[in-house]
Amino acid sequence: MLQTPHLVKILAIIVYYVVNSMEYDVSSRGGFLDFLLFGPCKCKCGLPNRQGRPSAGEYLNNYEFPWLALIQMAGGVTASGTLINNKYIITTASLLKGMTPFDIKVTLGQIDRCIPDISSLNVSVESIYRHKEFNPGTGMHDIALLKLSSPVSFEKRISPICLSTPQSSYVGQVATFVGWPLPIDERTQTRCRPRKLGLPVLDHQNCQKSALDSELITGDKRCAGVIGTTSVICKSDEGSPVMYRSYAGVYELIGIVSEQNECSDKSGTALYTTINEHLSWITENTKDACYCLKTNY
């Protein structure tokens, strides 16, 4: 006879596939389904430390997005990632090419990357999971997970974002982009604090029309921006989170900024890898983690 934990796991798998076979409105939020699938961690995901929608190019308040991770790699390279549970950071596969876990350190709870924060948390990496079907040429499946060497304890400065709602396209919604910008030129000091920007999510047809290269709009890509204007998202923003803020103020991770972005004088929109196209891959590879609950309030 099956024991209770096995029954719960089987039920969770059934519910997951039922959820993915249903049409979901973007405003639909299911805390109970999250409990069945992942829970419970006695915590809530996607709660920022500041309310209100982003304005253009605004700098983040201290610990505003407590899931924002600074990935530091061998050679002095830094990039952004996102905390999705108590053990995993999500970012792009292209960033981690040629890297081993020993080459990477993750810092959580730090906003100013120019001034060391003694209250921040530095965590080593145990394993790297790059999507096996990642195609460097097209950017298809440009997604990866970093498994931390020890679980993270959540508090105000460090907590995870929620994953996206299954089968929601978010077309027409405002996506929040966030990341540490580059200096204006080589003579200036590196920008220290991350900035955020809200851009409208476009449908597949408009993405192809407005992209710098329409061949990069693969099945797992979406874009955001204002058609006819220059893109303000750069290659240096690769790995940064693309987020949706619900009417209740809860943030979901809907994408990861791709490396195929270029901020120039050319007209173009911001390209990102969608989370919904990879939900099964993410959950399959993070079974040993604890996810927080998504709530309506």
N, C-alpha and C positions, 0 to 999 in steps of 0.2 A: 504493500500500500504506500502511495506517495506521501511524504511528509509535507507539512504546511509550507516550508520555504520553497519546495519544488512546485507545489500547486500555485503559489504566488508568481513564480517565475514563468510558468506555462501561461497563466492568465495574463501576465504582462505582455508576453509575446503575441498572444491572440489580440489583445487590445491594440497593440502597436500596429498590426497589419490592418485591423478594422479602421483605425484612425486614418491610416494612409490611403484607404480606399474610399474615404468619405470626402465630400466637398466641405471646406471650412471657410467661413468668413473671417477676414483678417481681424475683426473685433472679437472673435470668439476665443475665450481663454479657458483652459481646462485644468484647474489645480488638481482635481481628483484623478484625471488621466495621468498627470505628471507623477502623482503619488504612486499609481500602479506601475508606471514604467520605470521610475528611477528611485523613488523616495524611500523613507523620508530622511532628510538630513537635519531636520529641525531648523531650517533656515529658508529664506525666500530669495529668489534670484531676481536680477534685473532692477534692483532698487538703487537709484543714484543718491548721492549726497547733496543734491540740489535739484529743485523742481524748476520747471519752465522749459520751453523749447529753445533750440540753439539759434543764435543770430550769426550773421556772416562773419567767419574768421575769428570768432570769439575765443579767448584763452580760457582754459578750464580752471574752475575753482579747485582748491585743494581736495584731492581724493573724490572729485565729482563722479568719476566713473571708476569704481573700485575694482573692476575686472581688467583694467588696462595693464598690460604687462610689457616691460622693457626687456627685450631679448638681446643679450650681449654675446657676440661670437668672436672666435679667434680672429686676430688681425685688426681688432678695434672696430669691427662692424656692429652697428646697433640697428634693431628693427622692432616693430611692434607685434604684439600678440594679444590674445584674449583668454582670460580664465573662464572656463565653462563648467567646472566642478572642482572638487577638492584635490584632484590629481593631475589635471590635464590643461595645457595651453594649446590653443589652436592658432595656426598661422598658415603661410603658404609653403608648398613643397619646394618651389624654386629658390627660396631663401636658404634652404638647408642643404643645398647641393654640396656634396663633399664633406659635410660636417659629421662629426661623431658626438655622442653625448658629452665627452670630455671637453669639447670645444665650445660648449654653450653654458651660459648662466642666465637664469631668469630673475628679474627683480620685480617684486610686487609692492604696491603701496608707496610708489615714488612718483612724484609729478615733475619736479625740477631735476633734469638729468645732468645739470652742470654743478649742482651742489649736493654732496653726499648726504643722505637722510638716514640717520642712525635708527630711525623707527621703521625703515623699510625692511623688507624680507628678501634675502638673497637665497635662491634655491638652485641646487645643481639638477642636472637632467639625467634620468635613468635610461630612457629609451626614446628613439625617434621613430615615428610612424609616418612615412610619406605614402601617399596614395599610390598603389602599385600600377595604376593605369595613367599616372601623370605623364603628359606629353609636353616636353619643353618647347617644341616647335609651335604648337597651337595654344598651349596654356590650359588644355583640357585637364580637369581633375587636379588643379594646382592648389592642393590642400594637404596639410600635415598636422600631426599632433605631437606635442612634447609631453612625455610622462615625467612628472617631477619625482625626485628621489625620495621625497617624503610628503605626506598629505598636508594640505594647507588648513590652518585653523582660521575660520572666518571672523571678521570683526568689521568695524566701520570703514577702515581703509582698504580692506581686502575682502571681496566677496564676488561671486560669479554672476555672469549675465545669463539670461534665459536663452535657450535655443529657439529657433523660429517655429512658427505654427505650421504643421504639415499642410502642404498643398496651397498655401497662401502665396500669391505672386507679389503682393505689396505694390503693384502698379498704381501710380497716382498718389501714393503715400510719400511723405517726406522721410528720406533716409538721412541719418546723422553719420557723418564721416569724422573721424578723430585720429590725430597722430602728431608726432613731433616733426615740425617742418625743418627744411634745410635752411642754411643762411642765404641771404640775398646774393652774396658773392663771397669769394674766397677770403676777402679781407675782413669780413665781419665774423663775430663770434657765433658759434652754433646756437641756434635758437634753443632755449632751455625748456620751455614749457609747451605742452601739447595744445593744439587748437582744435576747434570743432566747427563743422559747417553742415548746414542742411541743404540737401538737393532732392528734387523730385525723381522718383523711380519711373523709368520709361518702359514701355512694352517692347517685345522682341523686334517688331518691325521698325520702330523708331530708333532702337539701339543700332540696328544695321545701317540705317540712313545716316546717323550722326557719329558713328564710330570713326576713329582715325584709320582703322583697318577693319572692314566688315568681316574679313575671314577669321578674326579673333572672337567673333560672337558665336561661340560654340554652344552646345546644348546646356551647359551648366553655368553659363555667363549671363549676367544682366548688366544694365548700366543705369546711371543716374546723372542728371544735369539739365541744363537749359539748352535746347537745340539752337545752334547758330552762334553760341558763345564759346570762348576758349575754355578748356578744362583746367581746373585749379588743382586737380589731383595728379601727383607726380609719381614717377617710378620709385622715389624714395619713400612713398607712403605704403609700399607693398607690405602686406601682412596686417595692416591696420583693420580694425573692425568697421563694418557697415551695420548700423543699428536702426531699428524701428522703435519708436516710443508710442506705446498705446495711450488711449485716452485716460487710462488710470495712472499713467506715469511710469509704467513698467517697460523696461528695455529688453528687446529681443535681438539676438545676433542673426542678421539676415544674409550677411555676406562677408567676404574677406577681400580687401583691395588687391587686385592682380598686379603682376609686374609689368603688364603691357599697357601702362599708363604713361602719358607724356604731357607735361605742362609746357606749352609753347604758344606761339602766336596763331597756330592752326585751330580751327574750330573742331571741337570734339567733346565727348562726354566721358564720365568716369566709369571704368570697367571693373566689375568684381565677380568673384566666384560665389555662387549661391550656396547657402547652407542647406536649403531644402532638398537640393539634388544629391546631398551627401549625408542626410540624416541617418540612414541605415548604416553607412560606413562608420560614422562617428559613434553611434551607440554600440555597434558591434565591437569597436576597439576601445571602449571605455567602460566595459562591464564591471570592472573592479572599483569604479569611482562612485561617489555619492553626489547625486544632483539635488539642488534645492528646488523648492516648489515655486511654480508660477501662479501668481494670484491676480485677482481682479481689483485689488485695493492696496 
